[in-house]
Amino acid sequence: MTALEKIFQRASADPRSIVLAEGNDPRILEAAVSATAQGIADITVLGNVDEVKALAVANELDLTSIAVLDPKTSDAADRYAQALFEKRKAKGMTEEKAAELIRDPLYYAQMMVHLGDADGSVAGAVYTTGDVVRGAIQIIGMSESSSMVSSFFLMMMSQPHHDMQGGIVFSDCGLVIDPDAQQLSQIAMSAAASAQTMLGEEPRVAMLSFSTHGSANHPAVDKVAEATRLVREQMPDLKLDGEVQFDAAIVPAIAERKVKDSQVNGQANVLVFPSLEAGNIGYKIAERIGKAEAIGPVLQGLKKPANDLSRGCSAKDVVNVIAITVLQAQNL
């Protein structure tokens, strides 16, 4: 059984309610039908009911087992608007603006999660990443254990040519552009927790750099070394190597030569990149040349799950993110 199959097995063993904000997109409807059929989630789709149903008919999709809800006519809209006003009034929110915003499916979806009417949300096939992340932070908020929201890709290694088999967390490849040492340490700790949740195994974290344990001198190396120190200070039992080069993170023989007293031993399942530039390039090389399957970007650091999609996503991609969102909800 592959790592992804295990994720779906765990999701179907304890399904959760997931709201999809973009019912006007056929990929979302196809994913809703597929996720329901696989038993991994109870799905609510947001949008104009007549338009959503017409789109389903046009694409030969049966929405019988899926709830379709229009935020503009919902009985809960007034209650949600009041909750939004109360939550954001210190930031200048008015009752009139809250009433307007809550009719937006994205804001409505995040409020469903915030108030416990859904366990998680998925959007981003139509909405931008900025919209999704902004709404999640404003309405759902950050977890008590996190000072920031970051993201990760779950890279699935299951092809015969992959020497490493299973899943690897790559973070941050989609959100934080140039983290300082404190932010990088937070990304690492969040990514370790994400690996535990997604993979069901002990996290082994490598803080990546172009240097291994001082083999080069540069402020960029110092940042990673300081972030490593901060993580060790807060999570002394975490298996962690840093700063290390990529090969020392994933090749045991190289780790043995380069990394004195290694805790990861060249078997990292969490790779923390020093910048978004490095992370984004790294995951796309792994996906396009290495033929790893990339799932994400998945948000981490929120109080409750709210996940983003690539606007170029397929229906299959959406189903994968739904399954991951269910696992996040299970682990609250």
C-alpha positions in Angstrom: 0.0 0.0 0.0 1.4 3.4 -1.0 1.6 6.4 1.4 -1.2 8.1 -0.5 -3.4 5.0 -0.2 -2.8 4.9 3.5 -3.9 8.5 3.8 -7.2 7.7 2.0 -7.6 4.6 4.2 -7.3 6.7 7.3 -9.6 9.4 6.0 -12.3 6.9 5.1 -12.0 5.3 8.6 -13.1 8.6 10.2 -14.7 10.9 7.6 -15.2 14.6 8.4 -17.4 17.4 6.9 -15.6 19.4 4.3 -16.9 22.5 2.6 -15.9 23.4 -1.0 -16.4 27.1 -1.8 -16.2 26.9 -5.6 -19.3 25.1 -6.7 -19.3 26.9 -10.0 -16.2 24.9 -11.2 -16.7 21.5 -12.7 -13.4 20.2 -11.2 -14.8 20.9 -7.8 -18.0 19.1 -8.5 -16.2 16.1 -9.9 -14.0 16.0 -6.8 -17.0 16.3 -4.5 -18.6 13.3 -6.2 -15.4 11.3 -6.1 -14.6 12.1 -2.4 -18.2 11.1 -1.5 -18.0 7.9 -3.4 -14.8 7.0 -1.7 -16.2 7.7 1.7 -13.5 10.1 2.8 -15.7 13.1 3.6 -19.2 14.5 3.9 -19.2 17.3 1.3 -21.0 20.7 1.2 -20.6 22.7 -2.0 -21.3 26.4 -2.1 -22.8 28.4 -4.9 -26.1 29.3 -6.6 -28.1 26.1 -6.3 -29.7 26.1 -9.7 -26.4 26.9 -11.4 -24.5 24.2 -9.5 -27.1 21.6 -10.4 -27.1 22.7 -14.0 -23.3 22.4 -14.2 -23.5 18.9 -12.6 -26.1 17.8 -15.2 -23.9 19.2 -18.0 -21.0 17.2 -16.7 -23.0 14.1 -16.0 -22.4 14.3 -12.2 -24.8 13.0 -9.6 -25.0 15.4 -6.6 -27.6 13.3 -4.8 -25.4 12.7 -1.7 -23.9 16.2 -1.7 -25.3 19.2 0.1 -25.5 22.3 -2.1 -25.8 25.6 -0.3 -26.1 29.2 -1.5 -24.6 31.8 0.9 -26.8 34.5 -0.5 -30.0 32.7 0.5 -28.8 30.7 3.5 -30.7 30.8 6.7 -27.4 30.9 8.6 -26.1 34.0 6.7 -27.3 36.6 9.3 -25.8 34.6 12.1 -22.5 34.2 10.2 -22.5 37.9 9.4 -22.9 38.8 13.1 -20.1 36.4 14.0 -17.9 38.0 11.4 -18.7 41.5 12.7 -17.9 40.6 16.3 -14.6 38.9 15.3 -13.4 41.7 13.1 -15.0 44.9 14.5 -11.7 45.9 16.3 -10.1 45.9 12.8 -12.8 48.2 11.4 -15.4 45.7 10.3 -18.9 47.1 10.1 -22.2 45.2 10.3 -23.0 46.3 6.7 -19.6 45.1 5.4 -19.9 41.8 7.3 -23.3 41.2 5.8 -21.8 41.8 2.3 -18.7 39.7 2.8 -20.5 36.7 4.3 -22.4 36.2 1.0 -19.1 35.5 -0.6 -18.7 31.7 -0.7 -15.1 31.9 0.5 -15.9 33.9 3.6 -19.0 31.8 4.2 -16.9 28.6 4.0 -14.3 29.8 6.5 -17.1 30.9 8.9 -18.6 27.4 8.6 -15.3 26.0 9.8 -14.8 28.7 12.5 -18.2 28.0 14.0 -18.0 24.2 13.7 -20.5 23.7 11.0 -17.7 22.1 8.9 -14.5 20.5 9.9 -12.4 22.0 7.1 -12.5 24.0 3.9 -10.9 23.7 0.5 -10.7 26.5 -2.1 -8.3 28.0 -4.6 -9.4 26.5 -7.9 -10.9 29.9 -8.7 -9.9 32.1 -5.7 -6.2 33.2 -5.4 -3.9 31.9 -2.7 -3.9 35.4 -1.2 -7.7 35.4 -0.9 -7.7 31.9 0.6 -5.0 32.6 3.1 -6.3 36.0 4.1 -9.8 34.7 4.7 -8.5 31.7 6.7 -6.3 33.9 9.0 -9.0 36.6 9.5 -11.8 34.1 10.3 -10.4 30.8 11.5 -7.2 32.3 13.0 -3.9 30.7 13.9 -3.4 27.8 16.3 -2.2 28.6 19.8 1.1 26.7 19.0 1.9 28.7 15.9 2.9 32.4 15.3 2.4 32.2 11.6 0.8 30.4 8.7 3.0 28.6 6.3 2.6 25.7 3.8 3.9 22.4 2.7 3.7 20.1 -0.2 3.4 16.4 0.4 5.6 14.7 -2.1 4.6 11.1 -2.8 7.4 8.8 -3.9 5.9 5.6 -5.2 7.5 5.1 -8.7 9.8 2.1 -9.2 12.8 4.4 -9.8 12.4 6.2 -6.5 15.0 5.0 -4.1 13.0 6.6 -1.3 9.5 5.2 -1.1 6.7 6.9 0.8 5.9 10.5 1.5 8.1 13.5 2.2 7.1 16.9 3.5 8.6 19.9 1.6 8.2 23.2 3.4 7.7 26.1 2.8 7.2 26.0 -1.0 4.2 28.2 -1.5 3.8 31.0 1.0 6.6 32.6 3.0 9.0 34.3 0.7 12.1 35.0 2.8 11.7 33.8 6.3 14.1 35.0 9.0 15.5 32.5 11.5 12.6 32.7 13.9 10.1 32.2 11.1 12.1 29.4 9.6 12.1 27.6 13.0 8.3 28.0 13.1 8.0 26.5 9.6 10.2 23.6 10.7 8.1 22.8 13.8 4.8 23.1 11.9 6.2 20.9 9.1 7.3 18.3 11.7 3.7 18.2 13.1 2.3 18.0 9.5 4.6 15.0 8.8 3.4 13.2 12.0 -0.2 13.9 10.9 0.1 13.0 7.2 2.5 10.1 7.3 1.8 8.6 10.7 5.5 8.3 11.5 8.1 10.1 13.5 9.3 13.2 11.8 12.9 13.4 10.8 13.7 17.0 9.9 16.5 18.4 7.7 17.2 22.1 7.6 18.5 22.6 4.1 21.3 24.9 3.0 24.2 25.0 0.6 26.4 24.3 3.7 26.7 21.3 6.0 27.7 22.1 9.5 29.8 25.2 8.7 31.3 24.0 5.4 30.6 27.5 4.0 30.4 30.9 5.6 27.5 33.2 4.7 24.6 35.1 6.3 22.2 32.7 4.6 24.0 29.8 6.3 23.9 31.5 9.6 20.1 31.9 9.3 19.6 28.2 8.9 22.0 27.4 11.7 20.2 29.8 14.0 16.8 28.4 13.0 18.1 24.9 13.8 19.2 26.1 17.3 15.8 27.6 17.9 14.0 24.4 17.0 16.2 22.3 19.2 15.6 24.7 22.0 11.8 24.3 21.7 11.6 20.7 20.6 14.7 18.9 22.1 13.3 15.4 21.3 12.8 16.1 17.6 15.1 14.3 15.2 16.7 17.2 13.5 19.8 17.9 11.4 20.9 21.4 10.3 22.3 23.1 8.5 22.8 20.4 5.9 23.0 20.0 2.2 20.3 18.1 0.3 22.4 15.0 -0.3 23.3 14.7 3.4 19.6 14.9 4.2 18.5 11.9 2.1 21.6 9.7 1.4 22.7 7.7 4.5 26.3 7.2 3.2 26.8 10.9 2.7 25.2 11.8 6.0 27.6 9.4 7.7 30.6 11.2 6.1 29.4 14.8 6.4 27.1 15.0 9.5 28.7 14.4 12.9 26.3 13.0 15.5 23.4 13.0 12.9 20.0 12.4 14.3 18.4 11.9 10.9 21.1 9.7 9.3 20.3 10.6 5.7 16.6 9.5 6.1 14.8 12.8 6.3 11.0 12.8 5.8 10.8 16.6 6.3 12.8 19.0 4.2 12.8 22.6 5.3 13.9 25.0 2.6 15.7 28.3 3.5 13.4 30.4 1.2 10.4 30.2 -1.0 12.6 30.5 -4.0 14.5 27.3 -3.1 11.4 25.4 -2.0 9.3 26.2 -5.0 12.1 25.3 -7.4 12.9 22.1 -5.4 9.4 20.7 -5.3 8.9 21.4 -9.0 12.1 19.6 -9.9 11.0 16.6 -7.8 7.6 16.7 -9.5 8.6 17.3 -13.1 12.0 15.5 -13.4 11.8 13.1 -10.5 8.1 12.2 -11.2 7.0 12.6 -7.6 3.4 13.4 -7.0 3.0 16.8 -5.4 -0.1 17.3 -3.2 -0.6 20.9 -2.0 0.1 23.6 -1.1 -1.4 22.6 2.2 -1.7 25.3 4.9 -0.3 24.7 8.4 -0.4 26.8 11.5 -4.2 27.5 11.5 -6.6 26.7 14.3 -8.7 24.6 12.0 -8.0 23.2 8.5 -8.5 25.5 5.5 -6.5 24.5 2.4 -5.5 26.1 -0.8 -5.5 24.7 -4.3 -3.5 25.5 -7.4 -5.7 27.2 -10.0 -4.4 24.7 -12.5 -5.5 21.8 -10.3 -7.3 18.7 -11.6 -10.3 17.0 -9.9 -7.9 14.3 -8.7 -5.7 17.0 -7.1 -8.8 18.4 -5.3 -9.7 14.9 -3.9 -6.2 14.5 -2.6 -6.4 17.8 -0.7 -9.8 16.9 0.7 -8.3 13.7 2.1 -5.4 15.6 3.7 -7.9 18.2 5.1 -9.8 15.3 6.7 -6.6 14.0 8.3 -5.8 17.5 9.7 -9.3 17.7 11.1 -8.9 14.2 12.7 -5.8 15.4 14.6 -7.2 18.6 16.2 
